[in-house]
Amino acid sequence: MKRTKERSVSVERLIAAPAEKIFAVLTDPSRHREIDGSGTLAKLTTSNAPLTLGSTFSMRIKVGISYTVKNRVLEFEDNRLIAWAHWQGQRWRYELEPQDGGGTLVRETFEWGTAKLPRSVELIGAHRKNVTNMEKTLERLAALVENPSDDEAD
């Protein structure tokens, strides 16, 4: 885990898959529930996938109560970077770095310094919980893209 003064935490994992395959999952919000390490994503409600800069998508979240959150893609570089935030301003970022020896280093960052009320994120401990959740997300992402599907194995 990496923590910065900018109110962010990051985790990273080397995934044995090309950046393009990983990015295809990240830019398809209908796949986010498959990789969600928090267990809070109930379903995709709206999307204009594949995501690009300025795209929006809405997810049904269940954390005690159910609610819908609309996200907007604020950073985008094809096969390298995607980040989105919701109305409160917290940002989720994925950075992909292809490795010379094969595979892709994937870094997921939760940034709450961009939030309208960053102190509220700290008071509920969301930044600490998100580290474990992000580790689980990258584990699930790896399992999804490292294992070829039946049609790819032919």
Salt bridges, closest charged atoms under 4 A:
GLU12 OE1 - ARG107 NE 2.98
GLU34 OE2 - ARG31 NE 2.62
GLU75 OE2 - ARG91 NH1 2.71
GLU75 OE2 - ARG93 NH2 2.74
GLU95 OE1 - ARG107 NH1 3.68
GLU97 OE2 - ARG107 NH2 3.13
GLU111 OE1 - ARG93 NH2 3.00
GLU122 OE2 - ARG7 NE 2.77
GLU122 OE1 - ARG119 NH1 3.15
GLU152 OE1 - LYS21 NZ 3.03
